Amino acid sequence: MLDINRRHFLKVVASAGAAVTVSTALGGCSSLVRADNADTVDFTHGVASGDPTTNALMLWTRAVPKNNAKPVITLGWEVARDPSFSDIIRSGTATTSARRDYTVKVDVQQLPAGMSLYYRFVGHDQYSPIGEGATLPQQGIDSIRLGVFSCSNYPAGFFNPYHHASQDDTIDFVLHLGDYIYEYGAGGYGYDDAERIGRTFPDNNNKEIVSLDDYRRRYALYRTDEGLKALHATKSFIVVWDDHEIANDTYKDGAQNHQPDTEGDFYQRRAAAIQAYYEWMPIRPPQGDASLQIYRSFELGDLANLIMLDTRIIGRDKQLAYADFTDASTGEFDSQGFQAAMQSDRSILGKKQLQWLVNQLAQSNARWQILGQQLLMARMNFPAAIIGSKDRSTIANKLLKAAQLKQARANGQQLTEQQQRYIDTVTPYNLDAWDGYAMEREVLFQQVKQMGKKIVVLAGDTHNAWHNHLTTHTGEQIGVEFGTSSVSSPGMETYLGLDDATAKKLAQALPTVIKDLQYTNLHERGYMVTQISKDAIDNEWRFVDTIKSKDYQLSGTHRAQFRG
Ligand SMILES: [Fe+2]
């Protein structure tokens, strides 16, 4: 079976069409390109840039021909020091075709380090919008600021957090930690307000996306959002995928939201999803478009080694689920079986990526080791009795009660044996996160400890904001975790059915219940700005007051510092 599936994967990837243009040329004359060679096109989805190095940057656009007769479309491109393009430092030509959905990617080389630049594409008689981007700095910079995002769901709301960051000139680069799109159809997750706010799916893309065309159309829809377009046009992105770029709760051989009976072969779907991702995102896949490998690293001067991980696709063993250890008729939980499974040799990164990560950490002399990845890495334990709650609307009150009991005990009050057991018998609340792969997490943490290093983990996926300590099983802190809220996906407040006041109360109480938790926000959408400097990492969570309208305000911020 596997061989056939692999063949499917190769077949789909092999048909991806014209390759990325790699430019090493130092000159070129764009006016000639425009007059003689370039085709007449519509730049339908703006411009984007990404995967900066100290001397290269990927440029992206989409150029749909006005005359469909030509199989291959030729364009010019220009990189300049100034927005009026009087000082063009690189230019050249690129091609595209229907085989890559008319997306264009140019890997511009031999650029100066630490440079802010302007770029545009050139058609026969028109220019694309102008984009701003940057290369990575060399040694000796004082600080660098990253805008950190995850989880944008189109029907759930306007991407105001993207828009807000596009207006902030102090943000140097954008990190996107995945769930850039969602695969669901009309009426699915996040769709409750879609009609009211005018964010419904078009007729040709309103089912769950499965085929290459489906995924391409979904990216095309998301890229019509003004906030996202503005952010791509103003900042260079560094991206990784999470699960929804393929299907909910993806792992290496399947996904919770993939049904082979009705949706076909998983590997074929995954290949289609990845092909569309590489076409539409301004990323330089480290092993090329035909490889699943997205994990890679970036040196941010001598300040930080930014390590981007794939916890989803390349090596993840299937998630455990409490339901799999619960007897459906009696409701009895097989605690021994569950513990045995948790302690087995299950992987979230895959052995090869884990080894690569450990080597990265060992070999880097940068001041900070920053892990950009999808899921919460910290230990997030709840009282086990609450996890089993059938009625989700009761969970908030139970957590508030647990916090009260723990506080009372901390204040010296005597609890009954039953109360003690209730708050001390804890279990991870999300087995899809690193908590479900606790053995591998401990292997990583022990390596970090032995190296005498501290890690800074940036996480997405949960749709809420978190600040956690990262601790070994004996409680030694080996790092810190900053989790960003979602751009627009509904969070815990929706899942548990909380009004704002209760969500705030619960957010205040949760650090008492969850040992390593320092702060959370459970009800507002937003993003983070992570400032890296020699002395400290300063993290700011920013929240917007609404995503249901394009008129929004910043509703609040929260700050935390880590000094290593
Ligand atoms: Fe998400």
Residues whose N, C-alpha, C, O or C-beta is under 5 A from the ligand:
A	BS01	LIG	C151 D179 D461 S489
